[in-house]
Amino acid sequence: MSEVNEGDYDAVFYPGGHGPLWDLANDKNSISLIERFYQHNKPIAFVCHAPAALVQVKTTNGEPLVKGKQVTGFSNTEEEAVQLTKVVPFLLEDELKNLGASYSKGTDWNAYVKKDGLLITGQNPGSSEATAKLLLETLKAGK
C-alpha cells in the first residue's frame, strides 16, 4: 500500500473478512491512502469488516472521517452469530458509533448499503455486490 499513488486510481474498494480488524485498522499506509482518496474527492468503499480500516482515518480538521456520516458494517448481532465477539479486538458496530458515526444496519446476512457523499459502506458479505454497484454508479455520476 505504501507504493499506491492515489493519482493513478479513480476510487478505492476494501473487501471484508475479519482481517481488517487487526491489520488495516492501524495500518498507517492504509490510513494515509484512504485520507488521500477522500481529500481528492474520490469515492471510497468498504464492505463487511473492511470499515474497520476507517477507525483511525481523520478529516483535514482532525475529526474522525466517519463522525456524523451514515455508515454500516458487520453488525454486533452478526458477530454474535459467528461466535467471535470475544475473539475480535473490537466490535465494528460499537467502534463506528463511538467515533460519532450514524450507524445503521439491515436484516442480518442480507444486503444493506449506506452512502454518505463519497463514503460507501456495506454491512456484510451479502452486501458486496450492492456496494460495488453503488461505487460504480458513483464513479459514473462523477465523470
C-alpha positions as CSV (number, residue, x, y, z in Angstrom):
1,M,0.0,0.0,0.0
2,S,2.9,2.3,0.6
3,E,3.5,2.3,-3.2
4,V,-0.1,3.1,-4.3
5,N,-0.4,6.5,-5.8
6,E,-3.9,7.9,-5.3
7,G,-3.5,9.8,-8.6
8,D,-3.4,6.6,-10.5
9,Y,-6.8,5.5,-9.5
10,D,-10.4,6.8,-9.5
11,A,-11.6,5.0,-6.4
12,V,-10.7,2.5,-3.7
13,F,-12.6,-0.6,-2.6
14,Y,-11.8,-2.5,0.6
15,P,-13.2,-6.0,0.7
16,G,-14.1,-7.6,4.1
17,G,-13.2,-10.5,6.2
18,H,-12.1,-10.3,9.8
19,G,-8.5,-9.3,8.9
20,P,-9.1,-5.5,8.8
21,L,-9.9,-5.5,12.5
22,W,-6.3,-6.5,13.2
23,D,-4.3,-5.1,10.4
24,L,-6.0,-2.3,8.4
25,A,-7.5,-0.6,11.5
26,N,-4.0,0.6,12.5
27,D,-2.0,0.4,9.2
28,K,-0.5,3.9,8.6
29,N,-0.2,3.3,4.9
30,S,-3.9,2.3,4.6
31,I,-5.0,5.2,6.7
32,S,-3.0,7.7,4.6
33,L,-4.3,6.1,1.4
34,I,-7.9,6.5,2.5
35,E,-7.3,10.1,3.6
36,R,-5.7,11.0,0.3
37,F,-8.6,9.5,-1.8
38,Y,-11.2,11.3,0.3
39,Q,-9.3,14.6,0.2
40,H,-9.0,14.4,-3.6
41,N,-12.8,13.8,-3.9
42,K,-12.6,10.2,-4.9
43,P,-15.1,7.6,-3.7
44,I,-14.0,5.1,-1.1
45,A,-16.0,1.9,-0.5
46,F,-15.8,-0.7,2.3
47,V,-17.8,-3.9,2.9
48,C,-18.4,-6.2,5.8
49,H,-15.4,-5.8,8.3
50,A,-13.5,-3.5,6.0
51,P,-15.0,-0.3,7.6
52,A,-12.5,-1.2,10.4
53,A,-9.9,0.5,8.1
54,L,-11.7,3.8,8.8
55,V,-11.3,3.8,12.6
56,Q,-8.1,5.9,12.6
57,V,-8.9,7.9,9.4
58,K,-9.2,11.6,10.0
59,T,-10.5,14.6,8.1
60,T,-8.3,17.6,7.4
61,N,-9.6,19.2,10.6
62,G,-8.5,16.1,12.7
63,E,-12.0,14.7,13.3
64,P,-12.8,11.0,12.6
65,L,-13.8,10.7,9.0
66,V,-16.9,8.7,10.0
67,K,-18.1,11.3,12.5
68,G,-21.6,12.4,11.6
69,K,-21.7,10.1,8.5
70,Q,-24.2,7.5,7.6
71,V,-22.4,4.2,7.7
72,T,-22.8,0.4,8.1
73,G,-20.6,-2.5,8.6
74,F,-20.6,-6.0,10.1
75,S,-23.1,-5.8,12.9
76,N,-22.8,-6.9,16.5
77,T,-25.6,-9.5,16.0
78,E,-23.8,-10.9,13.0
79,E,-20.6,-11.1,15.1
80,E,-22.5,-12.9,17.8
81,A,-24.0,-15.3,15.2
82,V,-20.5,-16.4,14.2
83,Q,-19.4,-16.6,17.8
84,L,-16.5,-14.2,17.5
85,T,-17.5,-11.4,19.8
86,K,-14.8,-12.5,22.4
87,V,-12.2,-13.1,19.7
88,V,-12.2,-9.9,17.7
89,P,-10.2,-6.9,19.0
90,F,-13.3,-4.7,18.8
91,L,-16.9,-4.8,17.6
92,L,-17.1,-2.8,14.5
93,E,-20.7,-1.5,15.1
94,D,-19.7,-0.3,18.5
95,E,-16.5,1.3,17.3
96,L,-18.2,3.2,14.5
97,K,-20.8,4.5,16.9
98,N,-18.1,5.5,19.4
99,L,-16.4,7.6,16.7
100,G,-19.6,9.5,16.1
101,A,-20.9,7.7,13.0
102,S,-24.6,7.4,12.4
103,Y,-24.5,3.6,12.2
104,S,-27.5,1.7,10.9
105,K,-28.0,-1.9,9.8
106,G,-30.4,-4.0,7.8
107,T,-31.5,-7.6,8.5
108,D,-28.6,-9.8,9.4
109,W,-26.9,-11.5,6.4
110,N,-29.0,-9.5,3.8
111,A,-27.6,-6.8,1.5
112,Y,-27.6,-3.4,3.1
113,V,-25.5,-0.4,1.9
114,K,-25.1,3.2,3.0
115,K,-23.7,6.1,1.0
116,D,-22.8,9.4,2.5
117,G,-21.2,11.6,-0.1
118,L,-18.1,9.7,-1.3
119,L,-18.1,7.2,1.5
120,I,-19.8,3.9,0.7
121,T,-20.2,1.1,3.2
122,G,-21.8,-2.4,3.0
123,Q,-22.9,-4.4,6.1
124,N,-21.9,-7.9,5.4
125,P,-20.7,-10.4,2.7
126,G,-24.2,-10.3,1.2
127,S,-23.7,-6.6,0.6
128,S,-20.6,-7.0,-1.6
129,E,-22.3,-6.8,-5.0
130,A,-24.6,-3.9,-4.0
131,T,-21.6,-2.0,-2.5
132,A,-19.6,-2.5,-5.7
133,K,-22.5,-1.4,-7.9
134,L,-23.0,1.8,-5.8
135,L,-19.3,2.5,-6.2
136,L,-19.5,2.1,-10.0
137,E,-22.7,4.3,-10.1
138,T,-20.9,7.0,-8.0
139,L,-17.9,6.9,-10.4
140,K,-20.1,7.2,-13.4
141,A,-22.0,10.1,-11.9
142,G,-18.7,11.9,-11.2
143,K,-17.5,11.7,-14.7
